[in-house]
Amino acid sequence: MGITEFLVVYITAFINSTGYLSIFVLMTFESMVLPVPSEAVMPFAGFLVASGRFSFSGVIAVSTIGSIVGSTISYYVGSKGGRPLILKYGKYLLLNNQHLEMTEKFFTKHGDITIFISRLLPVVRHLISIPAGMGKMNIYRFLIYTIIGAAIWNGFLTWVGYVLKNNWGEILKYTSIIDIVIVAVLSMLVLFTFYKLYKSYQRKLVKKNV
């Protein structure tokens, strides 16, 4: 069994055994600063929709509620704790000042509609609720944009999983190529993480010697 098939089988089995609860919890995490990408959750829920385990409407509803809960928590973290809290604890979640500044600039440039747009963008999606809270964005507009954006994105990923499941026999013919891509991406992520840790260590040495 290749990497691709292994991930599909076991992640799908996990979501299947835990039901809608796992979708809710994982999507709550995804909408906070926790490194849980929706791309690694919703397509597998789509697999189970195609298998008849879940309903499409049920998956969209539960995942969107999870997105709302996670985003609202992040909103109030930004509103109550602000930048000092994020910078103090963000490093434990692979979040640094550069990520926060990028997201703040994105929010400042595009305004409230950013909350909707960000649901379709990687990295920004996990963080955008924090500057919205820091900027005291109207909570009702925040929730409306979050609901619309999350429902569209979650629905799209679920549909992708549904289509993949229905064409899984054909996809299996190319899993060796997909495996190579996965290994390459994971290798780059590991190297990038070590690079960031090394640069952080160097900065600490410089500050210590100054």
ZADRENZA-187728 format. One record per residue: residue number from 1; x, y, z of N, C-alpha, C in turn. Coordinates in steps of 0.02 Angstrom, whole numbers. Each point is the difference from the previous one (the first is absolute). Layout:
BEGIN
  nr n.east n.north   n.up ca.east ca.north  ca.up c.east c.north   c.up
 NUM      X       Y      Z       X        Y      Z      X       Y      Z
...
***
This chain:
BEGIN
  nr n.east n.north   n.up ca.east ca.north  ca.up c.east c.north   c.up
   1     42     -60      0     -42       60      0     44      62      0
   2    -10      45    -49      39       61     -4    -21      51     51
   3     36      56      3     -14       53     48    -70      29    -11
   4    -16      14    -63     -65       30    -15    -57     -45     22
   5      4     -64    -20     -53      -47     18     -4      -9     75
   6     58      -2     33       2       -7     74    -36      58     33
   7     16      61    -20     -32       59     30    -75       0    -11
   8    -20     -15    -61     -71       -1    -16    -37     -52     42
   9     27     -60      3     -32      -55     37     -6      16     74
  10     54      22     31       0        8     72    -33      65     24
  11      8      54    -37     -34       62     19    -75      -8     -9
  12    -19     -31    -56     -72      -12    -11    -28     -46     53
  13     38     -51     20     -23      -46     52     -8      37     67
  14     46      45     14      -4       39     63    -63      43      1
  15    -12      37    -54     -59       43     -2    -63     -42      0
  16      1     -57    -33     -57      -45     -2    -18     -26     70
  17     52     -17     39     -12      -28     67    -21      53     51
  18     22      61    -10     -16       53     48    -60      42    -21
  19    -22      -7    -63     -61       33    -22      8      75     -9
  20    -57      34      3      -1       72    -10     40      37     52
  21      8     -30     59      37       34     55     71      17    -21
  22     34     -46    -34      69       13    -20      3      56    -51
  23    -50       4    -45      -1       54    -49     -8      67     36
  24    -45       2     49     -10       61     39     63      21     37
  25     31     -46     35      60       16     40     58      21    -44
  26     13     -37    -53      56       16    -45    -10      67    -35
  27    -61      15    -20     -12       64    -33     -1      58     49
  28    -15     -14     63       8       51     52     74      17      7
  29     42     -52      3      72       11      4     26      36    -62
  30    -27     -20    -58      23       29    -63    -12      75     -3
  31    -52      24     32     -17       70     -2     33      40     55
  32     40     -34     40      42       34     50     71       1    -27
  33     49      10     43      69        2    -23     32     -69      1
  34    -38     -52     16      27      -68      0     12     -23    -71
  35     57     -33    -13      18      -21    -68    -39     -61    -25
  36    -66       8     -8     -42      -54    -27    -32      25    -65
  37     27     -17    -57     -27       26    -63    -66     -33    -19
  38    -46      40    -24     -65      -27    -21      8     -48    -58
  39     53      10    -40      13      -43    -57     16     -72     21
  40     18      -8     64      15      -67     26    -60     -30     37
  41    -56      35      0     -59      -24     36    -60      -8    -46
  42    -19      53    -34     -63        1    -36     -3     -48    -60
  43     53      -8    -40      -5      -48    -55    -15     -71     24
  44     26     -18     59     -13      -66     26    -72      -6     25
  45    -28      55     24     -71        0     16    -40      -9    -64
  46     25      29    -55     -33       -9    -65      2     -72    -23
  47     54     -36     16       4      -72    -14    -58     -36     33
  48    -13      19     62     -52      -34     39    -70      21    -22
  49     -6      59    -29     -63       20    -31    -14     -45    -60
  50     51     -11    -40      -7      -44    -59    -16     -72     20
  51     24     -20     59     -12      -68     24    -67      -7     35
  52    -34      56     11     -65       -2     33      3       4     75
  53     60       8     28       8        4     73    -25      66     27
  54     14      55    -36     -23       66     20    -44      29    -55
  55    -38      51     19     -37       38    -51     39      63    -17
  56     -6      23    -61      37       59    -21    -20      60     43
  57    -65       9     11     -24       57     40     24      -5     72
  58      2     -61     27      24       -9     68     72      18      8
  59     42     -20    -48      71       16      2     11      75     -4
  60    -35      33    -46       8       72     -7    -22      36     63
  61    -57     -20     28     -25       32     61     47      -8     58
  62     23     -61     13      43      -13     58     68      34     -9
  63     29      -4    -59      66       30    -11     -4      76      4
  64    -54      29    -24      -7       73      3    -11      23     72
  65    -37     -37     38      -8       17     72     67      -3     35
  66     41     -51    -17      67       -5     28     42      61    -19
  67     -5      21    -63      37       58    -24    -22      63     38
  68    -65       6     12     -26       58     37     28       1     71
  69     -3     -58     34      24       -4     69     74      18      4
  70     41     -31    -43      72       13      0     16      73    -16
  71    -34      27    -50      12       69    -20    -20      49     55
  72    -55     -15     34     -24       44     53     49      -1     60
  73     26     -58     16      50       -5     53     61      43    -17
  74     24      -6    -62      58       39    -23    -16      74      1
  75    -61      18    -19     -21       70      1      7      29     70
  76    -24     -36     49       3       26     69     70      -5     29
  77     41     -46    -24      71       -1     20     33      64    -23
  78    -14      19    -63      27       63    -26    -28      60     35
  79    -64      -2     15     -34       56     32     23      11     72
  80      8     -54     37      16        6     71     76      -3     14
  81     34     -44    -38      71       -9     14     46      42    -43
  82    -21      11    -63      39       41    -46     67     -30    -18
  83     42      42    -29      65      -21    -25     45     -32     53
  84      4      28     61      45      -30     50    -15     -74     14
  85    -64     -17      5     -19      -69     14     18     -46    -59
  86    -12      24    -61      15      -40    -59     75     -12     -6
  87     40      52     10      72       -8     -7     30     -41     56
  88    -32       0     58      26      -39     56    -10     -75     -9
  89    -59     -18    -23     -17      -71     -5     -2     -27    -72
  90      1      45    -49      -7      -22    -70     56     -45    -23
  91     60       8     29      57      -40    -22    -12     -75     11
  92    -42     -16     49     -14      -71     13    -47     -29    -53
  93    -29      43    -41     -46      -21    -53     27      17    -69
  94     67      10     -3      34       17    -63    -22      67    -27
  95    -22      45     45     -22       67    -20     52      51     23
  96     22      43    -45      49       51     20    -25      69    -19
  97     40      51     16     -19       69    -12    -10      14    -74
  98     39     -32    -43      -6       10    -72    -69     -22    -25
  99    -24     -58     24     -66      -24    -19    -54      50     21
 100      7      25     62     -50       46     27     -1      66    -39
 101     59      26    -15       5       62    -36    -30      -7    -70
 102     15     -56    -33     -27      -12    -67    -76       0      1
 103    -28     -33     50     -73       -5      5    -31      67     18
 104     33      38     44     -25       66     18     -1      47    -60
 105     53      -2    -41       3       43    -59    -55     -20    -50
 106    -11     -64     -7     -52      -25    -45    -68      25     23
 107    -12      -3     65     -64       21     28     -9      76     -8
 108     53      38     15      -3       73     -4    -11      23    -72
 109     31     -34    -48      -5       19    -70    -69     -12    -29
 110    -29     -57     17     -63      -20    -33    -62      10     43
 111      8      14     64     -57       13     43    -39     -62     20
 112    -63      10     18     -40      -55     27     -9     -58    -47
 113     -1      14    -66     -10      -53    -49     57     -52      2
 114     55      21     33      57      -46      8    -21     -64     35
 115    -47       4     47     -22      -58     37    -30     -52    -46
 116    -34      22    -52     -28      -45    -50     55     -27    -46
 117     42      46    -27      52      -19    -47     49     -49     32
 118     17      12     63      52      -40     33    -19     -73      8
 119    -64     -16     -1     -20      -70      6     25     -41    -59
 120     19      33    -54      23      -35    -60     76       0     -6
 121     35      29     49      72        8     -4     36     -38     55
 122     53     -37    -17      39      -35     52     36      49     45
 123     18     -22     59      35       39     51    -43      57     27
 124    -21      46    -45     -41       57     21    -64     -25     32
 125    -27     -55    -26     -63      -28     25      3     -14     75
 126     58     -25     23       7      -19     70      7      60     47
 127     21      57    -28      20       56     43    -45      61     -4
 128    -40       5    -53     -34       63    -15    -48      22     55
 129    -27     -46     39     -47       18     52     34      40     56
 130     65      -9      9      36       35     53      3      75    -14
 131     25      22    -58      -1       73    -13    -71      29     -3
 132    -49     -41    -19     -69       24      0    -21      17     72
 133     21     -43     47     -15       14     70     40      58     27
 134     64       5    -20      42       55     21    -27      66    -26
 135    -29      -1    -61     -28       60    -29    -71      15     22
 136    -27     -42     44     -69        9     26    -52       1    -56
 137     10     -43    -50     -49       -5    -54    -68     -19     29
 138    -53      27    -29     -67      -16     23    -11     -76      0
 139    -18     -27     57      -4      -73      8    -52     -31    -46
 140    -54      36    -14     -53      -29    -42     23      -4    -73
 141     34      52    -24      27       -3    -68     54     -54     -4
 142     40      -5     53      51      -52      3    -30     -69     -8
 143    -53     -13     36     -33      -66     -2    -32     -13    -67
 144    -30      50    -30     -33       -9    -65     52     -18    -54
 145     55      37     -2      52      -13    -49     32     -69     12
 146      8     -17     64      30      -65     17    -45     -57    -22
 147    -64       6     13     -48      -53    -18     -1     -10    -76
 148     -4      55    -38      -4       -6    -73     65     -30    -28
 149     56      28     21      64      -23    -26     15     -72     19
 150    -13     -18     63      13      -68     24    -45     -50    -35
 151    -63      17     -8     -47      -47    -33     21     -14    -72
 152     21      53    -36      21       -9    -69     63     -43     -5
 153     50      16     42      63      -36     -2     -9     -73     22
 154    -35      -9     54     -12      -69     25    -40     -40    -50
 155    -48      32    -31     -40      -34    -51     41     -20    -60
 156     45      44    -21      43      -15    -57     46     -59     14
 157     32       0     58      45      -55     18    -37     -66      8
 158    -61       3     26     -40      -60      7    -18     -28    -69
 159    -18      45    -45     -16      -21    -69     61     -31    -34
 160     59      29     12      62      -28    -28      9     -72     24
 161    -10     -11     65       7      -67     28    -52     -48    -30
 162    -60      25    -10     -54      -41    -29     19     -23    -70
 163     26      47    -40      20      -16    -69     59     -49      0
 164     48      12     44      58      -45      4    -20     -71     18
 165    -46      -7     46     -24      -66     21    -32     -36    -59
 166    -40      36    -37     -35      -31    -57     46     -17    -58
 167     62      27      2      48      -15    -53     64     -31     29
 168     -8     -31     59      58      -25     36     37     -55    -38
 169    -36     -39    -37      33      -54    -38     50      28    -50
 170    -17      54    -33      46       31    -48     58      34     36
 171    -15      33     57      51       37     37     54     -48     26
 172    -20     -60     19      48      -49     27     56     -15    -50
 173    -14       8    -64      51      -13    -51     58      49      4
 174    -13      58     31      51       52      2     26      15     70
 175    -16     -44     48      19       14     69     76       1     10
 176     38     -36    -41      73        1      8     27      70    -13
 177    -29      34    -50      21       69    -15    -21      46     57
 178    -61     -10     25     -24       41     55     44     -10     62
 179     21     -62     12      43      -15     57     65      39     -4
 180     29       4    -60      62       37     -9    -10      74     17
 181    -56      27    -22     -16       70     14     -7      11     75
 182    -35     -46     34     -10        6     72     66      -2     37
 183     43     -47    -19      66       -6     32     41      64    -11
 184     -3      27    -61      37       61    -16    -25      59     42
 185    -66       6      5     -29       55     39     18      -7     74
 186     -7     -60     27      16      -11     71     74      13     13
 187     43     -19    -46      72       11      8     15      75      1
 188    -33      38    -44      10       72     -1    -25      32     64
 189    -56     -25     26     -27       28     63     47     -14     58
 190     28     -60      2      48      -17     54     62      44     -5
 191     27       8    -61      59       41     -9    -14      73     17
 192    -59      24    -19     -19       69     16     -6      10     75
 193    -29     -49     35      -7        5     72     68       2     34
 194     46     -43    -21      67        0     29     36      66    -16
 195    -11      27    -59      30       64    -19    -25      55     46
 196    -66       2     12     -29       51     44     26      -6     71
 197      6     -62     24      27      -11     67     73      22      4
 198     37     -14    -52      71       20     -2      7      76      1
 199    -41      34    -41       2       73     -3    -20      30     67
 200    -50     -30     32     -23       23     66     56      -8     51
 201     35     -56     -3      56      -13     45     56      51    -11
 202     13      16    -62      52       49    -16    -18      69     28
 203    -63      20     -8     -22       65     25      8       4     76
 204    -16     -55     34       6       -1     73     73       6     21
 205     46     -32    -39      71        4     15     26      71     -9
 206    -24      33    -53      20       69    -14    -23      46     56
 207    -63      -7     22     -26       41     54     37     -12     65
 208     18     -63     11      35      -18     61     70      30      2
 209     32       5    -58      69       24     -3      5      76     -6
 210    -57      33    -13       0       73     -6      6      32     69
***
